[in-house]
Amino acid sequence: MMTEQELLQKADAFIDANMDDIIKDIKAIVDIPSVNAPAEEGAPYGKKIKRALLEALKIADRMGYKTVNCENYMGYAQLDGQQEKYIGTIAHLDVVPAGNGWHTEPYNMTVKNGYLMGRGVIDNKGPFILTLYMAKFFKELDEKLPYTLRMMCGCDEECSMSDVEYYVHHYEEPVFLFTPDSEFPLCNGEKGRLGGNITSKKFENGVILDFKGGMAENAVPDEAYAIVKGDIAKFPEADRITLTAVPEGVRIDSTGIGGHASHAENTINAIGVIANYLKDNDLVTEDEKNYLKMVCLMCEDHQGHGLGIECDDGKFPPLSIIGGLMCMENGVMKQNFDSRYPTNTTPDELVAKMAKLGEQYGATITDVNATKPFYIEADKPEIKACLDSYNDVRGLNGKPFTMGGGTYARHFKNAISFGTEIPDEPLPDFVGKIHTADEGIGIERLKMSLKVYILALHRLMQIEF
């Protein structure tokens, strides 16, 4: 049996020899704009996501794995081991909409100064391809692994995760699983998630004719617009606001600073920019202004102080809340909310507080959905194997963390999220993060991550499950 030092030497050589192919395979699926769309026959999340799934399975099939399409909800590639019990990985092929402000083509992946640029290179298509090459390394050793290895790819992570719910109801669970859809060193706990809408009453004599903002429920919007009755001469100029005269009155466009719902610090919600502008300048009716006050309370404070729902349990980060989507139909406005909450509150408590506040502002809380917090103890051997692998490869002493983001890990009995992001490491100015313009990941980060995954899987295969 080779030593770990020999294994890592082989891993370095393997990664260098395969990097060009890794980049090509990432591009093959990043170039598919796999944003969730209405279901069609044989395509529960739309044709483009199905196309990405078929392309991913085609790549896996070319690499010599057994591939299974789980009725187009998701799929997997499998490397058979000595036992039918399997260790799993899972990444997702659906992406949030590209949004605005890109300096490269979001669905035509390019390589710029050592960085892959395109929607999904980090979240989460690039990491999925890494799991296939992790398996390829062991496949080429030509020795059967103790456990079967299954690399899964989902299609509905960014919306409801109904894909993985379908999977766990129809397929056997892994003995252990990690998803490369978070940050290093590893995450062993995720806050609960509460979603819904702050819904206005119908404005019978309102002046707001339309109000739209956001591209996804779980992302702070960087652009929004409203169309309002009125004379543009009476609309003052303001920061982050652009005014245009239109036949109906005035179109108000706003720009903010986007970001993910679980990392809303340093963002500026473009919906809130318009809501504040309309409210502060008395450009709407009293009823509309009252409703917009509640929207502003949420958009201005991502920790929920404005809504009176702030809380912190000491185990998870404090509660967070953002408004990702605003829409208006038949005189009714709906501002969605996406809250990530710790263990010292419940969805019922949060909804009750928001509903009581809503009584003051002519708003009701509707369309509520929730998931519970998820936590797995960090002293388990499989958690230690992953954590130590990252620390050993990088010469660090990183500790497990909990977070507000939600991943597939919470849907399995024994799972964690494990890389590939490292938020504290600086990025060049031209590289954005997940859910933002110019999403990018460095080739060196890909190489390091793959090396970590190879070592972690080697150690996981030695654990008795």
Summary of the structure (lengths in Angstrom):
residues: 465
radius of gyration: 23.4
end to end distance: 21.2
largest distance: 79.7
contacts: 1676
relative contact order: 0.17
helix: 32%
strand: 28%
